[in-house]
Amino acid sequence: MTDDRRAQLADALAAVRERVAEAARAAGRDPSDVGLLAVTKTWPASDVALLADLGLTAFGENKEQEGSAKAAELADLRPDVAARWHVVGRLQRNKARHLVRWAHAVDSVDSPRLVDALEAAAAKAADAGERVEPLEVLVQVSVDADPERGGAPVGEVPDLADRVAGCEHLHLGGLMTVAPMDVAPEEAFATVWELATRVRASHPGATTLSAGMSGDLEAAVTYGSTCVRVGTALLGCR
């Protein structure tokens, strides 16, 4: 069964990489400029281990408790793999102190209070010897400003990016977005690309634009995404 699953994942990974490459070439971009984050939420650590065997090292989780357990299990299954774990779901501030012990990045920061909570938690973790490097942060952009979906409204993003950049124990990596259901992906990603360009003008190190998932990654790559987050097209339907 493990061999069958490995073959299934290998085929899916090859197909996703080809989609990314085709979209990048069509946009006049180098396919190597677009990274792949495997969204492994709800899938077992055994699948993550197989993806690591296939060369992936970046994995996304929604929930702190599941991510923490999975990171620990992967470390046992593949002790030689230098995995990087991203939190991609909405995050409660009270989870920050636990998250900073295992996560390398939080891709869904959308409020000043969450920035402050992560900075305080990362500072304590550094003092305790639980972290060496700053916690990477992406500011999540909400194109339609729907409070139920998470993300900061477009007009609030520059100030929020400034706040992250001013933190000693956080690193502003760039922006993240999810295209709303009622907005064409091309329109949403074009808006966020323009915003990302503005943020980079003030913070040259904020080079990441995480946009695009299984159903709309081509549009995201067209509009400058440097990281696509893929779950279903890679691992299957949950």
C-alpha positions in Angstrom: 0.0 0.0 0.0 2.9 2.4 0.7 4.3 1.8 -2.7 0.9 2.5 -4.3 0.6 5.7 -2.3 4.1 6.8 -3.2 3.4 6.2 -6.9 0.1 8.1 -6.6 1.8 11.1 -5.0 4.7 11.0 -7.4 2.3 11.2 -10.4 0.3 14.0 -8.7 3.4 16.0 -7.9 4.7 15.7 -11.5 1.3 16.9 -12.8 1.3 19.9 -10.4 4.9 20.9 -11.3 4.0 20.7 -15.0 1.0 23.0 -14.4 3.2 25.5 -12.6 5.9 25.3 -15.2 3.5 25.8 -18.1 1.8 28.8 -16.4 5.2 30.3 -15.6 6.5 29.9 -19.2 3.2 31.4 -20.5 3.8 34.5 -18.3 7.4 34.8 -19.3 8.7 33.7 -16.0 11.2 31.1 -14.9 9.4 28.1 -13.4 12.0 27.8 -10.7 10.8 31.2 -9.3 7.6 29.6 -8.1 7.8 27.4 -5.0 5.3 24.7 -3.9 3.8 24.5 -0.4 2.2 21.1 0.1 -0.9 21.7 2.3 -1.0 18.6 4.4 -3.8 19.4 6.8 -5.9 16.3 7.7 -3.5 14.0 5.9 -1.2 11.6 7.9 2.4 12.2 8.6 3.1 9.1 6.5 2.0 11.0 3.4 4.2 13.9 4.4 7.1 11.5 4.7 6.5 10.2 1.2 6.3 13.8 -0.2 9.6 14.5 1.6 11.1 11.4 -0.2 9.9 13.0 -3.4 11.9 16.2 -2.7 9.3 18.5 -1.0 10.4 20.2 2.2 7.7 22.9 2.8 4.4 21.8 4.3 1.3 23.8 5.4 -1.0 23.1 8.3 -4.2 24.8 9.5 -4.3 24.0 13.2 -1.6 24.3 15.8 -2.3 21.0 17.6 -2.4 19.0 14.4 0.7 20.7 13.0 2.7 20.2 16.1 2.0 16.5 16.3 2.7 16.0 12.6 6.0 17.9 12.8 7.1 15.7 15.6 6.0 12.5 13.8 7.8 13.5 10.6 11.0 14.2 12.6 10.8 10.6 13.8 9.9 9.1 10.4 12.5 11.2 8.4 15.1 12.6 10.9 17.3 13.7 8.1 14.7 15.9 6.4 14.9 19.6 7.1 11.2 20.3 6.8 9.8 23.8 7.0 6.3 24.1 8.5 3.9 26.9 7.6 0.7 27.7 9.4 -1.8 28.7 6.7 -5.1 28.8 8.5 -6.7 31.4 10.8 -4.8 31.6 14.0 -6.0 32.4 17.5 -3.7 34.5 19.5 -3.6 32.1 22.4 -2.0 29.5 20.2 1.0 31.6 19.5 3.1 30.4 22.4 2.8 26.8 21.3 3.2 27.4 17.6 6.5 29.2 17.8 8.1 26.0 19.1 7.7 24.1 15.9 6.5 26.4 13.1 8.9 28.2 10.8 6.3 30.5 9.3 2.8 31.9 9.8 1.3 32.8 6.4 -2.0 34.1 7.7 -1.3 37.2 9.9 -4.1 39.6 9.6 -4.3 41.9 12.7 -2.0 44.0 14.8 -3.0 42.0 17.9 -1.8 38.8 16.3 1.5 40.4 15.3 2.0 41.5 18.9 1.1 38.0 20.2 3.5 36.3 17.8 6.3 38.7 18.6 5.9 38.2 22.3 5.8 34.4 21.9 8.8 34.3 19.6 10.8 36.5 22.0 10.0 34.1 24.9 10.9 31.1 22.8 14.2 32.7 21.8 15.0 33.5 25.4 14.2 29.8 26.3 16.4 28.5 23.5 13.4 27.1 21.6 14.0 29.2 18.6 17.2 30.4 16.8 15.8 32.3 13.8 13.0 34.8 13.6 9.5 33.6 12.8 8.7 34.3 9.2 5.4 36.1 8.7 3.2 36.7 5.7 0.5 39.3 5.9 -2.8 37.8 4.6 -4.7 40.1 2.2 -8.5 40.0 2.0 -9.4 41.4 -1.4 -13.1 41.6 -0.5 -12.7 42.5 3.2 -15.0 39.6 4.3 -14.4 39.3 8.1 -15.5 35.6 8.0 -12.7 34.6 5.7 -9.7 36.0 7.4 -7.2 38.4 6.0 -6.6 42.2 6.4 -8.4 44.6 4.1 -6.2 46.0 1.3 -6.0 49.4 2.8 -4.7 48.1 6.2 -1.9 45.9 4.7 0.9 48.4 4.4 0.6 49.5 8.1 0.4 45.9 9.2 3.5 45.0 7.1 5.3 47.9 8.8 4.3 46.6 12.2 5.7 43.1 11.4 8.9 44.6 10.0 9.4 46.5 13.2 9.4 43.4 15.3 12.8 42.0 16.5 11.7 38.3 16.5 9.6 38.3 13.3 10.6 38.5 9.7 8.3 40.0 7.1 8.4 37.5 4.3 5.7 39.1 2.1 2.0 38.7 1.4 -0.5 35.8 1.1 -4.0 35.8 -0.3 -6.9 33.5 -1.1 -9.0 34.5 -4.1 -12.7 35.1 -2.9 -15.4 32.9 -4.4 -17.2 35.9 -5.9 -14.2 37.7 -7.5 -12.5 36.4 -10.6 -9.1 35.0 -9.6 -7.3 37.2 -12.1 -8.8 40.3 -10.6 -8.0 39.3 -7.1 -4.4 38.3 -7.9 -3.8 41.5 -9.9 -4.9 43.6 -6.9 -2.6 41.7 -4.5 0.3 41.8 -7.0 0.1 45.6 -7.1 -0.1 45.7 -3.3 2.9 43.4 -3.0 4.9 45.7 -5.2 4.1 48.6 -2.9 5.1 46.6 0.2 8.4 45.6 -1.4 9.2 49.2 -2.1 9.3 49.8 1.6 10.5 46.4 2.6 12.8 44.9 -0.1 13.1 41.7 1.8 9.4 41.0 1.6 9.7 39.0 -1.7 7.2 36.2 -1.1 3.7 36.4 -2.7 1.9 33.2 -1.7 -1.2 33.0 -4.0 -2.9 30.2 -5.9 -4.2 26.8 -4.9 -5.3 23.7 -6.7 -8.0 25.3 -8.7 -6.5 28.7 -9.6 -2.7 28.4 -9.5 -2.3 29.3 -13.2 -3.9 32.7 -12.6 -1.8 33.3 -9.6 1.4 32.4 -11.4 0.4 34.8 -14.1 0.2 37.6 -11.5 3.5 37.0 -9.8 2.9 34.3 -7.2 6.2 33.0 -5.9 4.5 30.2 -3.9 1.4 28.1 -4.7 -0.3 26.2 -1.9 -1.6 22.9 -3.2 -3.5 20.3 -1.2 -6.2 18.5 -3.3 -4.3 18.3 -6.6 -1.4 16.8 -4.7 -2.9 14.6 -2.0 -6.4 14.0 -3.3 -9.9 14.9 -1.9 -10.2 14.9 1.8 
